[in-house]
Amino acid sequence: MRTLRTGLLTACVGLAMTAVPAPAVAQVDLAGGWTTRLHEDSAERTGGPNIGEFEGLPINDANRARGEAWSATLWTVPEHQCIPHPADYGPNFSNLKIWQDVDPVTSEVVAYHTQMSWMAPIRTIWMDGRSHPSEFAPHTWQGFSTGKWEGDMLNVTTTHLKPAYIRRNGLARSEKATLYERFTRVGDVLTWVLIIDDPAYLTEPYIKSRNFGYEPGFQATPYPCSVEVEIDRDQSLIPHYLPGTNPYLNEFAAKYHIPVEARTGGAETMYPEFAAKLPTFPDAVQAPVIAPGARLVGQSPPPAPPAAAAPARPAAPSAPAPRSRQ
């Protein structure tokens, strides 16, 4: 009888243990300071891409039109000067700080927070299982993010992003986009993978990765931004180019002998099979862009206009004819 009772007790304990939620698989510590690594994608992480440089991006025709109409002078408009980079663009080149909120009773992580150095935007990644709000809820530059651990990888889903850009040369990202992220840490290296799914401007997901190095003691400093009137213009004017009038679209492509079919991007240009087609396309040609009053190197100055003829002097009045005698 004792053996039977012992067996039943063991079975009950085992059943109870299976009913208790299993703790999460060992999770790595993401908190701390992280410095960006600029060893790849220099166009994205430093000065920015060229005008019209769209190759390798899965954009559709609407996004291509947005990029070709874009003018860099837009950044001089006061309303655009202090816009922070959105959640899907800030990781491109900025240093990073991560910290966590911990429940004092359960010791579970309730949320992670990220702060990028440039413009110091702070973002919250909720880890408490809450759902995303209604599609009519406010949209922000950092969006609404929820996270979940899968082994040693933190998976994050972000919605409710304000319309922004996927590149600093005018390519757009709409408010309909969903951002998926994967955070993994191996030693002192943090890899951050971003996957942007945008039904309005992308025909396929846009995927990029960024690496950061652990920097103990790193602190993000304040980043105040002041608005200045850089160009005195009518407030109703928004810098842009009308379709077909941007003279700089092929400038970089002609310099590096890239065909227009590659420069204009699209999902096809992401894949190796497209490289086999490149020899069949002619190189892009850039028409000279001459500022008013300037001339090309080696070009003779325009002939001087003919001197204006001196105005004719009025003829002297003729003497009256002599009168005949009566």
C-alpha positions in Angstrom: 0.0 0.0 0.0 2.9 2.3 0.8 4.3 1.7 -2.6 1.0 2.5 -4.3 0.6 5.8 -2.3 4.2 6.7 -3.1 3.6 6.1 -6.8 0.4 8.2 -6.8 2.2 11.0 -5.0 5.0 11.0 -7.5 2.5 11.0 -10.4 0.6 13.9 -8.9 3.8 15.9 -8.4 4.9 15.2 -12.0 1.5 16.3 -13.3 1.6 19.5 -11.3 5.1 20.3 -12.6 3.9 19.9 -16.1 1.1 22.4 -15.4 3.5 25.1 -14.3 4.7 27.3 -17.3 8.2 26.5 -18.1 10.7 29.4 -17.7 12.0 31.0 -20.8 15.0 29.5 -22.4 18.2 31.2 -21.3 18.1 34.8 -22.5 21.1 37.0 -23.1 21.6 40.4 -21.6 21.0 43.1 -24.1 21.3 46.0 -21.6 24.2 48.5 -21.8 25.9 50.8 -24.3 26.6 49.8 -27.9 28.7 51.6 -30.5 27.9 51.2 -34.2 30.3 49.5 -36.6 30.8 51.3 -39.9 32.5 48.4 -41.7 29.8 47.9 -44.3 27.1 49.8 -46.1 29.0 53.0 -46.0 26.5 54.8 -48.1 23.8 54.2 -45.5 26.0 54.7 -42.4 27.9 57.8 -43.3 27.2 60.6 -45.8 24.2 58.9 -47.3 23.5 57.5 -50.8 23.6 59.3 -54.1 20.6 60.9 -55.7 18.7 58.4 -57.7 20.6 55.4 -56.2 17.9 52.8 -55.9 19.6 49.6 -57.0 19.1 46.5 -54.8 15.9 47.8 -53.2 12.5 46.2 -53.7 10.7 49.4 -54.5 7.6 49.8 -56.6 6.8 52.4 -59.2 5.1 54.7 -56.6 8.2 54.7 -54.5 10.5 55.2 -57.5 8.5 58.3 -58.4 8.8 59.6 -54.8 12.6 59.2 -55.0 13.0 60.8 -58.4 10.9 63.8 -57.3 13.0 64.3 -54.1 15.2 67.3 -53.6 17.9 67.5 -50.8 16.8 71.1 -50.2 13.8 69.6 -48.4 16.0 69.3 -45.3 16.2 73.1 -45.1 12.5 73.4 -44.6 12.0 74.3 -40.9 9.4 71.6 -40.3 11.8 68.9 -41.5 15.0 70.0 -39.7 14.3 68.3 -36.3 12.5 65.1 -37.4 14.2 62.2 -35.6 15.1 59.1 -37.5 12.3 56.5 -37.2 12.7 53.2 -35.5 13.6 51.4 -38.8 16.2 53.9 -39.9 17.9 55.1 -36.6 20.0 51.9 -36.3 21.7 52.6 -39.6 24.6 54.6 -38.1 23.9 55.8 -34.6 25.3 54.5 -31.3 22.8 52.8 -29.0 21.8 52.4 -25.4 19.5 49.6 -24.1 18.0 49.3 -20.6 15.2 47.2 -19.1 12.2 47.6 -16.7 12.0 44.7 -14.3 9.0 43.8 -12.2 10.1 44.0 -8.5 7.9 41.1 -7.5 8.3 38.5 -10.3 11.7 39.8 -11.6 10.4 39.5 -15.1 11.4 42.0 -17.8 8.3 44.1 -18.5 9.9 46.2 -21.2 13.1 47.1 -23.0 14.0 50.7 -24.0 16.3 51.8 -26.7 17.9 55.2 -27.2 19.8 56.2 -30.3 22.4 58.9 -30.1 21.3 61.0 -33.0 18.3 63.2 -31.8 18.1 60.8 -28.7 14.8 59.2 -29.6 13.6 56.7 -26.9 11.6 53.6 -27.9 9.8 51.1 -25.7 9.6 47.3 -26.5 6.8 45.8 -24.4 7.6 42.3 -23.1 4.4 41.7 -21.0 2.3 40.1 -23.7 0.1 43.1 -24.4 -1.5 43.3 -27.8 -1.1 46.0 -30.4 -3.6 48.8 -30.4 -6.3 49.6 -33.0 -5.1 50.7 -36.4 -6.7 54.0 -35.7 -4.4 54.6 -32.6 -1.8 57.4 -33.0 1.3 56.7 -35.1 4.7 57.9 -33.9 8.3 58.0 -35.1 9.2 55.0 -32.9 5.9 53.1 -33.4 4.4 50.5 -31.0 6.7 47.5 -30.3 6.2 44.2 -28.6 8.9 41.6 -28.1 9.2 37.9 -27.4 12.2 35.7 -26.7 12.8 32.6 -28.9 15.8 31.0 -27.4 18.6 33.5 -27.3 17.0 35.7 -30.0 14.7 38.6 -29.2 11.9 38.9 -31.8 10.2 42.3 -32.0 7.2 43.4 -34.0 6.5 47.2 -34.5 3.4 48.8 -36.0 1.9 52.4 -35.9 5.0 54.0 -37.5 4.6 57.5 -39.0 5.3 57.8 -42.7 9.1 58.2 -43.2 11.8 56.9 -45.4 14.0 53.8 -46.0 16.8 55.9 -47.6 17.9 59.5 -47.2 17.5 60.1 -51.0 13.7 60.2 -51.0 12.6 56.6 -51.0 9.6 56.4 -48.8 8.1 54.1 -46.2 4.4 54.4 -45.4 2.3 54.2 -42.2 1.0 50.8 -43.3 4.4 49.2 -42.8 5.2 46.5 -40.2 8.7 46.3 -38.9 10.1 42.9 -37.7 13.4 42.8 -35.8 15.8 40.1 -34.5 18.3 40.9 -31.8 21.1 38.4 -31.1 24.2 38.9 -28.9 27.4 36.8 -29.3 30.0 37.9 -26.9 30.5 41.6 -27.2 28.8 41.9 -30.6 25.1 42.7 -31.0 23.5 42.0 -34.4 20.3 43.8 -35.2 18.3 42.5 -38.2 15.5 44.6 -39.5 12.8 43.4 -41.9 10.4 46.1 -43.4 7.1 44.9 -44.9 5.3 47.8 -46.6 2.4 47.0 -49.0 2.3 50.7 -50.2 5.9 51.1 -51.3 7.7 47.7 -51.4 7.0 44.7 -53.5 9.0 42.4 -51.2 10.3 42.7 -47.7 13.4 45.0 -47.3 16.0 43.3 -45.1 19.1 44.8 -43.6 21.4 44.0 -40.6 23.5 46.2 -38.3 26.3 45.3 -35.9 27.2 47.0 -32.7 30.1 46.5 -30.2 29.6 46.5 -26.5 30.8 49.7 -24.8 30.7 49.6 -21.0 29.9 52.9 -19.4 28.5 54.4 -22.6 25.9 57.2 -22.0 23.8 58.9 -24.6 24.1 62.6 -24.3 21.3 65.2 -24.9 20.8 66.1 -28.5 18.9 69.5 -28.6 17.8 70.6 -32.0 17.0 74.2 -33.0 15.2 75.3 -36.1 16.8 77.9 -38.4 15.6 79.6 -41.5 18.4 78.5 -43.8 16.8 79.6 -47.1 14.3 82.5 -47.2 11.5 81.2 -49.3 7.7 81.4 -49.6 6.3 79.1 -46.9 3.9 77.6 -49.5 6.8 76.2 -51.5 8.0 72.6 -50.9 11.3 71.7 -52.7 10.8 69.0 -55.3 11.2 68.1 -58.9 8.4 67.5 -61.3 8.4 64.2 -63.1 11.2 64.0 -65.7 12.9 67.2 -64.5 15.4 66.0 -62.0 18.8 66.6 -63.8 20.9 64.6 -61.2 19.3 61.1 -61.4 21.9 59.5 -63.7 24.9 61.5 -62.4 26.4 58.7 -60.2 25.3 55.9 -62.5 27.1 57.5 -65.5 30.2 58.0 -63.3 30.4 54.3 -62.4 29.0 52.9 -65.7 25.8 51.6 -64.2 22.8 51.0 -66.5 19.6 53.0 -65.8 17.8 49.7 -65.6 19.9 48.9 -62.5 19.9 52.3 -61.0 16.1 52.5 -60.8 16.0 49.5 -58.5 13.1 47.1 -58.0 13.1 43.6 -56.5 14.7 42.1 -59.6 17.9 44.0 -58.9 18.4 42.3 -55.5 19.1 38.8 -57.0 22.2 37.4 -58.6 20.3 36.5 -61.8 20.0 40.2 -62.6 23.8 40.5 -62.8 23.8 38.3 -65.9 21.6 40.9 -67.7 23.8 43.9 -67.0 26.0 43.5 -70.1 22.9 43.8 -72.3 22.1 47.3 -71.0 23.8 50.4 -72.1 25.5 52.6 -69.5 23.7 55.5 -68.1 24.4 58.9 -69.7 24.4 62.1 -67.7 23.6 65.3 -69.5 25.8 68.2 -68.4 24.1 70.3 -65.7 25.4 73.9 -66.1 24.6 76.6 -63.6 23.6 79.9 -65.0 26.6 81.9 -66.2 28.9 78.8 -66.0 30.5 76.8 -68.8 32.0 73.4 -69.3 35.8 72.9 -68.9 37.5 73.6 -72.2 34.5 75.2 -73.7 35.2 78.5 -75.3 33.4 81.5 -73.8 30.3 82.5 -75.8 30.9 85.2 -78.3 30.3 88.7 -77.1 27.1 90.2 -78.3 27.6 92.7 -81.1 28.0 96.3 -79.9 24.8 98.3 -80.1 24.9 100.8 -82.9 25.0 104.4 -81.9 21.6 106.1 -82.3 21.4 108.1 -85.6 21.6 111.8 -85.2 18.6 113.6 -86.4 19.1 115.3 -89.8 19.6 119.1 -89.7 16.6 121.0 -91.0 17.0 122.0 -94.6 17.3 125.7 -95.5 14.1 127.2 -96.8 13.9 127.6 -100.6 14.6 131.1 -101.8 11.5 133.1 -102.6 11.1 134.4 -106.1 10.9 138.2 -106.5 7.5 139.6 -107.4 
